[in-house]
Amino acid sequence: MKKGILAIAGLAAIAIIAKKAQKRKAFVRGIFDEYDVKERTPFGFADRIRTMNDDEYNSLKEKVRRQFGRGCCQRRTAEAE
């Protein structure tokens, strides 16, 4: 009986993780389309960022921050304070 409950809980956890991964992938795909990134690699994305003006870059940064949270970027910068 306990094994069955654990198996169901495990499957539910896997389903939730897969759903989150699918949402993140769709978000990244949308960013690539919105900012007209032709080469769908980190290098292509970095090349596109280099060509952005400050307003475009700040807009992109804010969208990513809203979607993924602050994550590893917990430190405050002098601009944010």
N, C-alpha and C positions, 0 to 999 in steps of 0.2 A: 504494500500500500504506500509506504513512504517513498519507495523508488519511483512509483508512478507520479506522485506529486512533484518530486524533484525533477523528473523528466519534463513534466508540463511547464514548470517554472523555468527550466533551462531553455525550452523551446520559445517561451514567451520572451525571455531576455534576448535570445538570438534575433527574434522578429523585430524587437524594438531597436536593436543595434543596426540591423539591416535597413530599417526605415530611416533612421538618422543618417546613415551613410548615403542612402539614395537622395535625401533632401540636400545634403552637402554637395553631392555630385551635380545635382540639378542647379544649385546656386552657382557653382563654379562655371558650369557650362553657360549659364546666363550672363555671367560677368565677361566671359570670353566673347560672347556674341555682342553684348552691349558696347564693349570697348574695341570691337573689331580686331580681335587677336586672331591672326591667320594660323600661326603655328601653335598647336595645342600642347605645348610643352612648357615647363618652367622657364626655359631659355627664351621662348617666344614671348611669354608673358613679361619677363624682365625687359626684353627689348621694347615692348610696347610701353611699359612704365617709363623707360628712359625718354621716350618721345612725348610724354604727357606734360601739359603745363601744370602749374600749381593747383589750380581749381579742379581739374580733372583728377589729379592724384589725391587730393583731399577728399573728394567725393567717393572715389574708390575705397580709400582707407576707411571712411566712415561706414560704408556699406558692409565691408568685411568685418569691421569691429562690431556692428549691430548683429550680424549673422552668427559670428563665432565667439562673441564676447571678447573680453580682454585677454583671456588665456595666459600665455607666457609673458605678455607685455604688461605686467602689474606695476612696473615702475612708472612714476609720473615724470613727465618732462617739464622743463621750465615753462614751456608754452601752455601746458594744461593747467598750471597752478595759477 
